[in-house]
Amino acid sequence: MTVFEELKARGLLAQLTDEEEIRELVNAGKATFYIGFDPTADSLHVGHFMALCLMKRLQMAGNKPIALIGGGTGMIGDPSGRSDMRTMMTKEQIAHNCDCFKKQMSRFIDFSEGKALMVNNADWLMDLNYVELLREVGAHFSVNRMLTAECYKQRMEKGLSFLEFNYMIMQSYDFYELYRKYGCNMQFGGDDQWSNMLGGTELIRRKLGKDAYAMTITLLLNSEGNKMGKTQKGAVWLDPNKTSPFEFYQYWRNVADADVLKCIRMLTFLPIEEIDKMDAWEGSQLNEAKEILAYELTKLVHGEEEAKKAQDGARALFSTGNAADMPTAELTAADFPEGKADLITVLVTSGLVSSRSEGRRAIEQGGVSVDGEKITDVRKEYAVSFFSDGIVIKRGKKNFRKVIVK
């Protein structure tokens, strides 16, 4: 199976321009392609996973990835899937986030000897002359056509700022610059970016002639991939200091039954033939599939040793209600006035809930257990000595802490 056919078999390709040319370039290892990442945090999250895995697959086949950091476009709002403007960052923040991204991406992508590049669109966008941009680029865009783009149509009722309206032009200019500077002949992006990506392909061909070789591909379900990065407690990060390997493992161990095989197909590097055999799995076999998914992705991000520790810890947790390698909350005696504290306070201080009202609801609804015992009494109190050896507190099926008082 060729790499292009494998991408299709894994369900990664949704829409394409010039499919035959794309197939030939990718299979021959002659594609220089880019995917954009906004440096809005100092860590990537699981919503970036599909893009990173795709870049790794294509690089393994000899193609050259370009990770484009949106230091310039990040200064204005992207209307795709958003209802508010982004917080503007300093150049120092962006530079720091870029450094963090490259370190994390290096687990997926080989940046040595020019095999891949990381570039920042601030390098060309921040120095643009506005009048020159209008003349050289703006003239190639139809406002009527731009307004038909789904990303803008969704925002029209709530209000679309002029800053956001320029995003398509800026993203299109990115592709044009990458094509000119680095020979980038292909771009990938989520299905919500299709209109912006087509704008870039069209700009290259209008500016450089019909023979300019530029193509676009969107990733199937990439918008769902972004949603993967969000849970009730916030983003699931690739940085182990933000999301521990154990928590990362548990996130994937708890995916919905309907999603587990889809995730294995799209995100792991297991052979397609092996995955195809899992299509008939059901019932308890889906739990095995979830363990496979969680282990493979944790190994990819945090290494085999951490993946094994997370797997062993998860199995211990669900078999005995305890585990050595799990998220730990260290409280102090100051959290226990008069030597004791109610369960709601422990839930809040350990980070299992964000407020006392949330803690009260969780207890009343039967969603809290302490060392395997379900607690429904919101007035339940514990002495500080109770936590000396560590106690496992669970909220719901997915959130737990080993609480220790030091």
TORLO-395372 format. One record per residue (C-alpha): residue in three letters; x, y, z. Coordinates in pm, 1 decimal. Each point is the difference from the previous one (the first is absolute). Layout:
<r aa="ALA" X="X" Y="Y" Z="Z"/>
...
//
This chain:
<r aa="MET" X="0.0" Y="0.0" Z="0.0"/>
<r aa="THR" X="140.2" Y="339.9" Z="-98.8"/>
<r aa="VAL" X="17.2" Y="280.1" Z="256.1"/>
<r aa="PHE" X="-278.8" Y="190.0" Z="-175.7"/>
<r aa="GLU" X="-228.4" Y="-304.8" Z="0.6"/>
<r aa="GLU" X="82.1" Y="-55.7" Z="366.5"/>
<r aa="LEU" X="-104.4" Y="358.4" Z="83.0"/>
<r aa="LYS" X="-332.5" Y="-68.4" Z="-171.2"/>
<r aa="ALA" X="-39.7" Y="-338.2" Z="170.2"/>
<r aa="ARG" X="55.5" Y="162.4" Z="337.9"/>
<r aa="GLY" X="-272.7" Y="255.3" Z="-72.4"/>
<r aa="LEU" X="232.1" Y="299.6" Z="7.8"/>
<r aa="LEU" X="-85.0" Y="169.0" Z="-329.8"/>
<r aa="ALA" X="-325.9" Y="186.9" Z="-46.7"/>
<r aa="GLN" X="32.8" Y="240.1" Z="-293.4"/>
<r aa="LEU" X="276.0" Y="38.9" Z="-255.1"/>
<r aa="THR" X="89.6" Y="204.7" Z="-303.8"/>
<r aa="ASP" X="201.4" Y="-166.9" Z="-277.4"/>
<r aa="GLU" X="-24.8" Y="-349.2" Z="150.0"/>
<r aa="GLU" X="215.2" Y="-176.3" Z="-258.5"/>
<r aa="GLU" X="282.6" Y="252.1" Z="34.6"/>
<r aa="ILE" X="-21.3" Y="-19.5" Z="378.0"/>
<r aa="ARG" X="16.9" Y="-379.5" Z="-11.1"/>
<r aa="GLU" X="308.7" Y="6.8" Z="-222.5"/>
<r aa="LEU" X="183.1" Y="257.6" Z="213.8"/>
<r aa="VAL" X="-74.9" Y="-167.7" Z="331.7"/>
<r aa="ASN" X="80.8" Y="-351.7" Z="-116.8"/>
<r aa="ALA" X="325.6" Y="116.6" Z="-159.2"/>
<r aa="GLY" X="102.2" Y="185.9" Z="315.9"/>
<r aa="LYS" X="13.1" Y="331.3" Z="-187.3"/>
<r aa="ALA" X="-259.5" Y="197.2" Z="194.2"/>
<r aa="THR" X="111.2" Y="298.4" Z="205.5"/>
<r aa="PHE" X="-307.3" Y="69.5" Z="209.2"/>
<r aa="TYR" X="-100.4" Y="222.9" Z="288.1"/>
<r aa="ILE" X="-245.1" Y="-8.3" Z="286.4"/>
<r aa="GLY" X="-63.6" Y="306.7" Z="215.5"/>
<r aa="PHE" X="8.1" Y="15.4" Z="379.9"/>
<r aa="ASP" X="-108.3" Y="301.9" Z="204.2"/>
<r aa="PRO" X="241.6" Y="65.9" Z="290.6"/>
<r aa="THR" X="-274.2" Y="94.2" Z="244.8"/>
<r aa="ALA" X="145.6" Y="-215.0" Z="281.7"/>
<r aa="ASP" X="335.1" Y="-143.9" Z="103.7"/>
<r aa="SER" X="-110.8" Y="-354.8" Z="-79.7"/>
<r aa="LEU" X="-173.6" Y="-186.7" Z="-278.1"/>
<r aa="HIS" X="-314.1" Y="-193.0" Z="94.1"/>
<r aa="VAL" X="-169.7" Y="-314.0" Z="-128.0"/>
<r aa="GLY" X="-196.1" Y="206.8" Z="-250.1"/>
<r aa="HIS" X="329.1" Y="30.7" Z="-190.7"/>
<r aa="PHE" X="52.4" Y="-373.8" Z="1.6"/>
<r aa="MET" X="-139.1" Y="-81.7" Z="-340.9"/>
<r aa="ALA" X="212.8" Y="263.6" Z="-170.6"/>
<r aa="LEU" X="316.4" Y="-119.2" Z="176.3"/>
<r aa="CYS" X="-66.1" Y="-363.7" Z="-88.2"/>
<r aa="LEU" X="-64.8" Y="94.4" Z="-361.9"/>
<r aa="MET" X="327.1" Y="195.3" Z="-18.0"/>
<r aa="LYS" X="185.6" Y="-299.8" Z="142.2"/>
<r aa="ARG" X="-156.8" Y="-241.2" Z="-249.5"/>
<r aa="LEU" X="84.5" Y="218.9" Z="-297.3"/>
<r aa="GLN" X="355.0" Y="66.4" Z="118.9"/>
<r aa="MET" X="55.0" Y="-373.8" Z="41.5"/>
<r aa="ALA" X="-86.9" Y="-29.9" Z="-370.2"/>
<r aa="GLY" X="267.3" Y="255.8" Z="-92.8"/>
<r aa="ASN" X="-212.0" Y="315.0" Z="-13.2"/>
<r aa="LYS" X="106.1" Y="325.0" Z="169.0"/>
<r aa="PRO" X="-221.1" Y="156.5" Z="270.4"/>
<r aa="ILE" X="-10.8" Y="369.7" Z="83.5"/>
<r aa="ALA" X="-151.0" Y="87.6" Z="337.2"/>
<r aa="LEU" X="-129.0" Y="353.8" Z="-41.1"/>
<r aa="ILE" X="-36.9" Y="189.2" Z="327.2"/>
<r aa="GLY" X="-258.8" Y="276.4" Z="-19.5"/>
<r aa="GLY" X="189.1" Y="273.1" Z="179.7"/>
<r aa="GLY" X="-143.2" Y="255.6" Z="-242.2"/>
<r aa="THR" X="-353.2" Y="-130.9" Z="-53.0"/>
<r aa="GLY" X="-16.4" Y="-66.0" Z="373.8"/>
<r aa="MET" X="-9.7" Y="375.4" Z="49.3"/>
<r aa="ILE" X="-351.9" Y="13.1" Z="-143.9"/>
<r aa="GLY" X="-304.9" Y="-222.4" Z="35.7"/>
<r aa="ASP" X="-63.8" Y="-305.1" Z="-213.9"/>
<r aa="PRO" X="-378.2" Y="-23.3" Z="-50.8"/>
<r aa="SER" X="6.1" Y="-376.2" Z="-57.8"/>
<r aa="GLY" X="-204.6" Y="-157.1" Z="276.8"/>
<r aa="ARG" X="46.9" Y="293.8" Z="234.0"/>
<r aa="SER" X="-236.7" Y="258.5" Z="141.2"/>
<r aa="ASP" X="254.7" Y="227.8" Z="164.6"/>
<r aa="MET" X="331.1" Y="169.4" Z="-72.0"/>
<r aa="ARG" X="327.5" Y="-148.6" Z="110.7"/>
<r aa="THR" X="206.5" Y="162.3" Z="270.9"/>
<r aa="MET" X="295.0" Y="174.6" Z="-158.6"/>
<r aa="MET" X="340.1" Y="-132.0" Z="105.5"/>
<r aa="THR" X="340.6" Y="159.9" Z="25.4"/>
<r aa="LYS" X="284.4" Y="-100.4" Z="-231.6"/>
<r aa="GLU" X="173.2" Y="-155.1" Z="300.9"/>
<r aa="GLN" X="-303.3" Y="-218.7" Z="77.1"/>
<r aa="ILE" X="-23.5" Y="-112.0" Z="-361.0"/>
<r aa="ALA" X="372.5" Y="-81.5" Z="-14.4"/>
<r aa="HIS" X="-25.3" Y="-203.0" Z="321.2"/>
<r aa="ASN" X="-304.1" Y="-190.2" Z="-126.3"/>
<r aa="CYS" X="176.1" Y="-72.4" Z="-329.6"/>
<r aa="ASP" X="294.8" Y="-149.7" Z="187.1"/>
<r aa="CYS" X="-235.7" Y="-220.1" Z="202.0"/>
<r aa="PHE" X="-183.3" Y="-110.9" Z="-316.2"/>
<r aa="LYS" X="320.7" Y="-98.9" Z="-177.1"/>
<r aa="LYS" X="116.4" Y="-206.1" Z="296.1"/>
<r aa="GLN" X="-329.4" Y="-188.4" Z="9.0"/>
<r aa="MET" X="-22.1" Y="-35.8" Z="-377.6"/>
<r aa="SER" X="346.9" Y="-153.6" Z="-3.6"/>
<r aa="ARG" X="-152.7" Y="-317.0" Z="145.3"/>
<r aa="PHE" X="-198.0" Y="-31.5" Z="-322.8"/>
<r aa="ILE" X="208.8" Y="182.5" Z="-260.8"/>
<r aa="ASP" X="371.0" Y="-14.1" Z="-85.4"/>
<r aa="PHE" X="124.7" Y="358.2" Z="-37.7"/>
<r aa="SER" X="364.3" Y="-99.1" Z="-51.6"/>
<r aa="GLU" X="193.4" Y="76.0" Z="-320.0"/>
<r aa="GLY" X="-285.1" Y="196.6" Z="-156.1"/>
<r aa="LYS" X="-235.9" Y="-299.8" Z="-2.2"/>
<r aa="ALA" X="-270.7" Y="225.8" Z="143.3"/>
<r aa="LEU" X="-37.4" Y="369.7" Z="72.4"/>
<r aa="MET" X="-168.5" Y="213.1" Z="261.3"/>
<r aa="VAL" X="-73.2" Y="353.7" Z="-116.2"/>
<r aa="ASN" X="-194.3" Y="293.4" Z="143.3"/>
<r aa="ASN" X="-230.5" Y="202.0" Z="-225.3"/>
<r aa="ALA" X="80.5" Y="308.8" Z="206.8"/>
<r aa="ASP" X="326.0" Y="6.4" Z="-198.5"/>
<r aa="TRP" X="-186.5" Y="124.2" Z="-307.1"/>
<r aa="LEU" X="-341.6" Y="117.1" Z="120.3"/>
<r aa="MET" X="124.7" Y="251.3" Z="256.6"/>
<r aa="ASP" X="202.8" Y="194.5" Z="-257.0"/>
<r aa="LEU" X="-266.2" Y="20.1" Z="-269.1"/>
<r aa="ASN" X="-91.3" Y="341.1" Z="-137.7"/>
<r aa="TYR" X="-377.6" Y="27.2" Z="18.3"/>
<r aa="VAL" X="-49.7" Y="188.1" Z="-327.1"/>
<r aa="GLU" X="235.9" Y="-236.0" Z="-178.2"/>
<r aa="LEU" X="-190.8" Y="-298.4" Z="140.8"/>
<r aa="LEU" X="-328.3" Y="142.4" Z="-128.0"/>
<r aa="ARG" X="146.7" Y="49.7" Z="-347.0"/>
<r aa="GLU" X="191.7" Y="-325.5" Z="-28.3"/>
<r aa="VAL" X="-226.3" Y="-239.5" Z="188.8"/>
<r aa="GLY" X="-335.5" Y="158.8" Z="80.1"/>
<r aa="ALA" X="-77.8" Y="51.6" Z="-365.8"/>
<r aa="HIS" X="-17.1" Y="-378.6" Z="-48.2"/>
<r aa="PHE" X="-281.3" Y="-52.9" Z="252.9"/>
<r aa="SER" X="-372.4" Y="43.1" Z="-58.2"/>
<r aa="VAL" X="-190.9" Y="127.7" Z="304.3"/>
<r aa="ASN" X="-318.6" Y="-166.7" Z="-123.4"/>
<r aa="ARG" X="179.9" Y="-332.0" Z="-24.7"/>
<r aa="MET" X="161.6" Y="40.2" Z="340.2"/>
<r aa="LEU" X="-340.2" Y="55.9" Z="160.6"/>
<r aa="THR" X="-117.6" Y="-338.0" Z="-129.5"/>
<r aa="ALA" X="270.6" Y="-175.5" Z="204.2"/>
<r aa="GLU" X="-153.7" Y="-199.1" Z="283.5"/>
<r aa="CYS" X="243.7" Y="138.9" Z="258.9"/>
<r aa="TYR" X="-124.7" Y="354.7" Z="-72.4"/>
<r aa="LYS" X="-366.4" Y="-89.0" Z="-42.7"/>
<r aa="GLN" X="-5.7" Y="-145.3" Z="352.2"/>
<r aa="ARG" X="131.5" Y="326.7" Z="142.7"/>
<r aa="MET" X="-214.1" Y="248.5" Z="-190.7"/>
<r aa="GLU" X="-289.1" Y="1.1" Z="248.7"/>
<r aa="LYS" X="228.1" Y="52.4" Z="301.0"/>
<r aa="GLY" X="215.4" Y="253.4" Z="-177.0"/>
<r aa="LEU" X="313.0" Y="-34.4" Z="-208.0"/>
<r aa="SER" X="279.2" Y="247.6" Z="64.4"/>
<r aa="PHE" X="218.2" Y="142.5" Z="-274.8"/>
<r aa="LEU" X="298.6" Y="-164.3" Z="167.6"/>
<r aa="GLU" X="-156.9" Y="-343.9" Z="-34.9"/>
<r aa="PHE" X="-108.1" Y="74.6" Z="-354.6"/>
<r aa="ASN" X="365.8" Y="33.7" Z="-95.2"/>
<r aa="TYR" X="87.7" Y="-346.4" Z="128.5"/>
<r aa="MET" X="-65.1" Y="-176.5" Z="-331.0"/>
<r aa="ILE" X="229.8" Y="241.6" Z="-180.1"/>
<r aa="MET" X="276.2" Y="-47.1" Z="257.9"/>
<r aa="GLN" X="-26.0" Y="-379.1" Z="-3.5"/>
<r aa="SER" X="1.6" Y="-1.1" Z="-379.5"/>
<r aa="TYR" X="308.5" Y="219.4" Z="3.5"/>
<r aa="ASP" X="168.1" Y="-253.0" Z="229.8"/>
<r aa="PHE" X="-28.9" Y="-270.7" Z="-264.0"/>
<r aa="TYR" X="124.5" Y="238.7" Z="-267.1"/>
<r aa="GLU" X="309.3" Y="86.7" Z="205.7"/>
<r aa="LEU" X="70.4" Y="-362.5" Z="92.5"/>
<r aa="TYR" X="-26.4" Y="-95.2" Z="-366.1"/>
<r aa="ARG" X="243.0" Y="274.6" Z="-103.4"/>
<r aa="LYS" X="249.8" Y="-42.6" Z="284.4"/>
<r aa="TYR" X="2.0" Y="-376.0" Z="57.8"/>
<r aa="GLY" X="-165.3" Y="-159.0" Z="-302.6"/>
<r aa="CYS" X="-300.3" Y="-100.0" Z="211.2"/>
<r aa="ASN" X="-241.7" Y="-159.7" Z="-245.5"/>
<r aa="MET" X="-265.9" Y="-135.5" Z="233.2"/>
<r aa="GLN" X="-199.5" Y="112.1" Z="302.6"/>
<r aa="PHE" X="-204.7" Y="-197.7" Z="251.2"/>
<r aa="GLY" X="-263.9" Y="130.7" Z="238.0"/>
<r aa="GLY" X="-324.6" Y="-74.2" Z="174.9"/>
<r aa="ASP" X="-332.1" Y="-14.2" Z="-180.2"/>
<r aa="ASP" X="-87.4" Y="340.1" Z="150.5"/>
<r aa="GLN" X="298.6" Y="149.5" Z="-184.6"/>
<r aa="TRP" X="-96.6" Y="-112.2" Z="-349.9"/>
<r aa="SER" X="-98.6" Y="344.3" Z="-130.8"/>
<r aa="ASN" X="316.0" Y="162.0" Z="135.5"/>
<r aa="MET" X="214.0" Y="-272.6" Z="-152.7"/>
<r aa="LEU" X="-160.9" Y="29.8" Z="-341.2"/>
<r aa="GLY" X="73.8" Y="372.2" Z="19.1"/>
<r aa="GLY" X="370.2" Y="-78.0" Z="35.5"/>
<r aa="THR" X="5.3" Y="-241.4" Z="-293.3"/>
<r aa="GLU" X="-182.3" Y="250.3" Z="-217.9"/>
<r aa="LEU" X="229.8" Y="287.2" Z="102.5"/>
<r aa="ILE" X="310.3" Y="-197.2" Z="-101.7"/>
<r aa="ARG" X="-141.4" Y="-87.7" Z="-337.6"/>
<r aa="ARG" X="-121.3" Y="353.7" Z="-67.3"/>
<r aa="LYS" X="326.2" Y="159.7" Z="107.3"/>
<r aa="LEU" X="238.3" Y="-252.9" Z="-154.3"/>
<r aa="GLY" X="-202.5" Y="-144.1" Z="-285.1"/>
<r aa="LYS" X="-213.8" Y="-306.4" Z="-53.3"/>
<r aa="ASP" X="305.0" Y="-224.6" Z="-7.4"/>
<r aa="ALA" X="78.1" Y="78.3" Z="365.2"/>
<r aa="TYR" X="-19.0" Y="-329.9" Z="182.9"/>
<r aa="ALA" X="-206.2" Y="51.6" Z="316.4"/>
<r aa="MET" X="-260.4" Y="-232.5" Z="147.4"/>
<r aa="THR" X="-217.9" Y="-35.2" Z="305.2"/>
<r aa="ILE" X="-122.4" Y="-286.9" Z="213.0"/>
<r aa="THR" X="-223.9" Y="16.1" Z="304.5"/>
<r aa="LEU" X="8.7" Y="-246.5" Z="286.2"/>
<r aa="LEU" X="-314.6" Y="-195.9" Z="64.9"/>
<r aa="LEU" X="-140.0" Y="71.0" Z="346.7"/>
<r aa="ASN" X="279.1" Y="239.3" Z="89.1"/>
<r aa="SER" X="-258.9" Y="231.9" Z="153.3"/>
<r aa="GLU" X="-103.3" Y="-294.2" Z="220.7"/>
<r aa="GLY" X="367.1" Y="-46.9" Z="77.4"/>
<r aa="ASN" X="9.4" Y="349.3" Z="142.8"/>
<r aa="LYS" X="-296.5" Y="-88.8" Z="221.0"/>
<r aa="MET" X="199.5" Y="-298.1" Z="125.7"/>
<r aa="GLY" X="224.9" Y="245.2" Z="177.8"/>
<r aa="LYS" X="-275.1" Y="117.7" Z="231.9"/>
<r aa="THR" X="-138.4" Y="-169.0" Z="309.5"/>
<r aa="GLN" X="-193.3" Y="123.5" Z="299.3"/>
<r aa="LYS" X="326.8" Y="98.2" Z="167.2"/>
<r aa="GLY" X="149.6" Y="173.9" Z="-303.9"/>
<r aa="ALA" X="243.7" Y="-99.0" Z="-272.1"/>
<r aa="VAL" X="183.6" Y="-331.8" Z="-11.1"/>
<r aa="TRP" X="355.7" Y="113.5" Z="-61.8"/>
<r aa="LEU" X="301.1" Y="-180.1" Z="-144.4"/>
<r aa="ASP" X="221.3" Y="164.9" Z="263.0"/>
<r aa="PRO" X="35.3" Y="-250.5" Z="288.8"/>
<r aa="ASN" X="13.6" Y="289.8" Z="246.7"/>
<r aa="LYS" X="-349.3" Y="105.2" Z="-107.0"/>
<r aa="THR" X="-153.3" Y="-342.9" Z="-60.1"/>
<r aa="SER" X="183.9" Y="-291.3" Z="158.8"/>
<r aa="PRO" X="64.1" Y="-313.9" Z="-209.8"/>
<r aa="PHE" X="-248.7" Y="-180.1" Z="224.3"/>
<r aa="GLU" X="-271.4" Y="258.6" Z="-61.7"/>
<r aa="PHE" X="83.8" Y="-2.6" Z="-370.8"/>
<r aa="TYR" X="-34.7" Y="-378.2" Z="-8.8"/>
<r aa="GLN" X="-328.7" Y="16.4" Z="186.6"/>
<r aa="TYR" X="-139.0" Y="257.1" Z="-242.3"/>
<r aa="TRP" X="39.1" Y="-241.4" Z="-290.4"/>
<r aa="ARG" X="-100.1" Y="-301.1" Z="213.0"/>
<r aa="ASN" X="-337.3" Y="167.9" Z="53.5"/>
<r aa="VAL" X="-91.6" Y="90.3" Z="-357.9"/>
<r aa="ALA" X="-350.9" Y="-96.6" Z="-108.5"/>
<r aa="ASP" X="-56.1" Y="-350.3" Z="-136.6"/>
<r aa="ALA" X="-109.8" Y="149.7" Z="-331.0"/>
<r aa="ASP" X="328.5" Y="191.4" Z="-38.2"/>
<r aa="VAL" X="268.4" Y="-242.9" Z="111.9"/>
<r aa="LEU" X="57.7" Y="-186.2" Z="-328.0"/>
<r aa="LYS" X="-18.5" Y="323.3" Z="-196.2"/>
<r aa="CYS" X="269.5" Y="148.1" Z="224.8"/>
<r aa="ILE" X="218.6" Y="-310.3" Z="-31.9"/>
<r aa="ARG" X="-26.6" Y="19.2" Z="-376.4"/>
<r aa="MET" X="76.7" Y="370.8" Z="-27.4"/>
<r aa="LEU" X="248.7" Y="57.1" Z="280.9"/>
<r aa="THR" X="207.3" Y="-313.5" Z="59.9"/>
<r aa="PHE" X="269.6" Y="-151.9" Z="-219.2"/>
<r aa="LEU" X="-128.4" Y="-354.6" Z="33.7"/>
<r aa="PRO" X="-22.8" Y="-181.7" Z="-335.5"/>
<r aa="ILE" X="-325.9" Y="48.3" Z="-187.4"/>
<r aa="GLU" X="-42.4" Y="-377.8" Z="-29.1"/>
<r aa="GLU" X="13.4" Y="-34.5" Z="379.0"/>
<r aa="ILE" X="-251.2" Y="280.9" Z="47.4"/>
<r aa="ASP" X="-237.5" Y="-145.6" Z="-259.6"/>
<r aa="LYS" X="-27.4" Y="-314.2" Z="211.0"/>
<r aa="MET" X="-124.6" Y="214.2" Z="291.0"/>
<r aa="ASP" X="-298.9" Y="127.6" Z="-198.4"/>
<r aa="ALA" X="-206.7" Y="-295.3" Z="118.6"/>
<r aa="TRP" X="89.3" Y="52.9" Z="365.1"/>
<r aa="GLU" X="-282.2" Y="75.9" Z="241.0"/>
<r aa="GLY" X="-88.9" Y="-16.4" Z="367.1"/>
<r aa="SER" X="297.3" Y="-67.2" Z="225.9"/>
<r aa="GLN" X="231.1" Y="-3.6" Z="-301.9"/>
<r aa="LEU" X="-53.2" Y="374.6" Z="-32.9"/>
<r aa="ASN" X="159.8" Y="42.6" Z="342.5"/>
<r aa="GLU" X="304.2" Y="-181.6" Z="-133.5"/>
<r aa="ALA" X="-3.4" Y="231.5" Z="-302.2"/>
<r aa="LYS" X="-6.2" Y="301.0" Z="231.7"/>
<r aa="GLU" X="304.6" Y="-132.1" Z="186.1"/>
<r aa="ILE" X="180.5" Y="-43.8" Z="-331.2"/>
<r aa="LEU" X="-89.3" Y="354.8" Z="-105.4"/>
<r aa="ALA" X="104.1" Y="152.6" Z="331.9"/>
<r aa="TYR" X="327.0" Y="-192.5" Z="13.1"/>
<r aa="GLU" X="102.1" Y="75.0" Z="-359.3"/>
<r aa="LEU" X="-68.7" Y="374.1" Z="25.1"/>
<r aa="THR" X="161.2" Y="37.2" Z="342.1"/>
<r aa="LYS" X="307.1" Y="-181.2" Z="-134.6"/>
<r aa="LEU" X="8.3" Y="234.1" Z="-298.7"/>
<r aa="VAL" X="-10.5" Y="315.3" Z="215.3"/>
<r aa="HIS" X="174.5" Y="-101.3" Z="323.4"/>
<r aa="GLY" X="203.8" Y="-306.7" Z="-88.0"/>
<r aa="GLU" X="-41.7" Y="-372.4" Z="59.1"/>
<r aa="GLU" X="105.4" Y="3.9" Z="366.7"/>
<r aa="GLU" X="-261.0" Y="261.6" Z="96.0"/>
<r aa="ALA" X="-264.1" Y="-179.7" Z="-206.3"/>
<r aa="LYS" X="66.8" Y="-325.1" Z="184.8"/>
<r aa="LYS" X="-13.8" Y="175.3" Z="338.6"/>
<r aa="ALA" X="-327.3" Y="169.7" Z="-92.7"/>
<r aa="GLN" X="-151.8" Y="-327.0" Z="-120.1"/>
<r aa="ASP" X="102.8" Y="-186.5" Z="314.9"/>
<r aa="GLY" X="-130.3" Y="283.1" Z="217.2"/>
<r aa="ALA" X="-333.8" Y="8.0" Z="-181.7"/>
<r aa="ARG" X="-45.6" Y="-374.7" Z="31.6"/>
<r aa="ALA" X="81.8" Y="15.2" Z="370.3"/>
<r aa="LEU" X="-246.2" Y="283.5" Z="48.9"/>
<r aa="PHE" X="-290.6" Y="-183.4" Z="-156.0"/>
<r aa="SER" X="79.7" Y="-337.3" Z="152.4"/>
<r aa="THR" X="74.9" Y="104.2" Z="357.5"/>
<r aa="GLY" X="-110.4" Y="362.2" Z="18.7"/>
<r aa="ASN" X="359.7" Y="113.9" Z="52.1"/>
<r aa="ALA" X="310.5" Y="64.6" Z="-205.3"/>
<r aa="ALA" X="346.2" Y="130.1" Z="65.9"/>
<r aa="ASP" X="46.4" Y="195.0" Z="-321.3"/>
<r aa="MET" X="-298.7" Y="234.1" Z="-18.9"/>
<r aa="PRO" X="-63.8" Y="373.3" Z="32.4"/>
<r aa="THR" X="84.4" Y="108.3" Z="354.4"/>
<r aa="ALA" X="-124.9" Y="297.8" Z="197.1"/>
<r aa="GLU" X="215.7" Y="98.7" Z="294.6"/>
<r aa="LEU" X="-191.5" Y="189.7" Z="267.9"/>
<r aa="THR" X="139.2" Y="153.6" Z="317.5"/>
<r aa="ALA" X="-116.5" Y="18.5" Z="359.5"/>
<r aa="ALA" X="-115.7" Y="355.1" Z="-72.9"/>
<r aa="ASP" X="-276.5" Y="-151.1" Z="-217.1"/>
<r aa="PHE" X="-138.3" Y="-172.8" Z="313.9"/>
<r aa="PRO" X="-106.7" Y="257.5" Z="259.8"/>
<r aa="GLU" X="-24.2" Y="-162.4" Z="340.5"/>
<r aa="GLY" X="150.3" Y="-315.5" Z="-148.1"/>
<r aa="LYS" X="-289.7" Y="-91.6" Z="-228.5"/>
<r aa="ALA" X="-173.1" Y="105.0" Z="-321.2"/>
<r aa="ASP" X="-325.8" Y="-80.9" Z="-175.3"/>
<r aa="LEU" X="4.1" Y="-201.0" Z="-323.8"/>
<r aa="ILE" X="-108.6" Y="297.3" Z="-211.4"/>
<r aa="THR" X="306.5" Y="194.7" Z="113.5"/>
<r aa="VAL" X="224.5" Y="-294.6" Z="-86.7"/>
<r aa="LEU" X="-157.8" Y="-24.8" Z="-346.1"/>
<r aa="VAL" X="61.5" Y="369.3" Z="-65.5"/>
<r aa="THR" X="355.0" Y="17.0" Z="137.5"/>
<r aa="SER" X="104.1" Y="-316.1" Z="-185.4"/>
<r aa="GLY" X="-126.9" Y="143.4" Z="-330.5"/>
<r aa="LEU" X="-269.7" Y="-260.1" Z="-60.2"/>
<r aa="VAL" X="-266.3" Y="271.4" Z="-10.8"/>
<r aa="SER" X="23.9" Y="370.5" Z="-67.7"/>
<r aa="SER" X="-246.7" Y="119.8" Z="266.4"/>
<r aa="ARG" X="-180.2" Y="-108.8" Z="313.9"/>
<r aa="SER" X="-333.0" Y="-3.3" Z="-182.2"/>
<r aa="GLU" X="141.9" Y="-235.3" Z="-261.6"/>
<r aa="GLY" X="135.8" Y="-221.5" Z="277.6"/>
<r aa="ARG" X="-336.0" Y="-5.9" Z="177.9"/>
<r aa="ARG" X="-180.3" Y="-103.8" Z="-319.4"/>
<r aa="ALA" X="252.1" Y="-273.9" Z="-71.3"/>
<r aa="ILE" X="-44.3" Y="-149.7" Z="346.1"/>
<r aa="GLU" X="-380.7" Y="26.2" Z="-2.4"/>
<r aa="GLN" X="-13.5" Y="-168.8" Z="-341.5"/>
<r aa="GLY" X="206.7" Y="-294.6" Z="124.1"/>
<r aa="GLY" X="302.0" Y="82.0" Z="-211.8"/>
<r aa="VAL" X="265.7" Y="12.4" Z="273.9"/>
<r aa="SER" X="180.2" Y="-291.6" Z="161.6"/>
<r aa="VAL" X="278.5" Y="-8.3" Z="258.4"/>
<r aa="ASP" X="223.2" Y="-306.9" Z="-20.6"/>
<r aa="GLY" X="-273.8" Y="-184.7" Z="-187.1"/>
<r aa="GLU" X="-284.2" Y="100.0" Z="237.7"/>
<r aa="LYS" X="-273.6" Y="215.1" Z="-151.3"/>
<r aa="ILE" X="-71.0" Y="306.1" Z="215.9"/>
<r aa="THR" X="-336.7" Y="179.0" Z="-19.3"/>
<r aa="ASP" X="18.9" Y="200.5" Z="323.3"/>
<r aa="VAL" X="100.2" Y="357.3" Z="-87.3"/>
<r aa="ARG" X="94.7" Y="59.3" Z="367.1"/>
<r aa="LYS" X="248.7" Y="-287.8" Z="8.9"/>
<r aa="GLU" X="321.8" Y="103.8" Z="176.6"/>
<r aa="TYR" X="344.2" Y="-155.0" Z="19.1"/>
<r aa="ALA" X="284.5" Y="41.9" Z="247.4"/>
<r aa="VAL" X="334.7" Y="107.0" Z="-139.5"/>
<r aa="SER" X="151.3" Y="-333.2" Z="110.5"/>
<r aa="PHE" X="-237.7" Y="-182.2" Z="-237.2"/>
<r aa="PHE" X="210.2" Y="117.4" Z="-296.3"/>
<r aa="SER" X="346.6" Y="-75.4" Z="137.7"/>
<r aa="ASP" X="54.4" Y="-302.1" Z="-229.0"/>
<r aa="GLY" X="-195.6" Y="139.6" Z="-291.7"/>
<r aa="ILE" X="-367.7" Y="-49.1" Z="-83.0"/>
<r aa="VAL" X="-148.8" Y="-44.2" Z="-349.5"/>
<r aa="ILE" X="-294.6" Y="230.4" Z="-62.5"/>
<r aa="LYS" X="-200.3" Y="-40.1" Z="-319.6"/>
<r aa="ARG" X="-253.1" Y="236.7" Z="-153.5"/>
<r aa="GLY" X="-194.1" Y="-173.6" Z="-272.3"/>
<r aa="LYS" X="171.2" Y="-262.7" Z="-213.3"/>
<r aa="LYS" X="283.7" Y="207.7" Z="-138.8"/>
<r aa="ASN" X="123.8" Y="234.4" Z="273.5"/>
<r aa="PHE" X="201.4" Y="-116.1" Z="298.5"/>
<r aa="ARG" X="283.3" Y="104.8" Z="227.5"/>
<r aa="LYS" X="219.8" Y="-163.6" Z="255.3"/>
<r aa="VAL" X="-29.7" Y="251.4" Z="283.8"/>
<r aa="ILE" X="287.5" Y="25.5" Z="245.2"/>
<r aa="VAL" X="47.5" Y="241.7" Z="288.8"/>
<r aa="LYS" X="355.8" Y="108.9" Z="73.6"/>
//
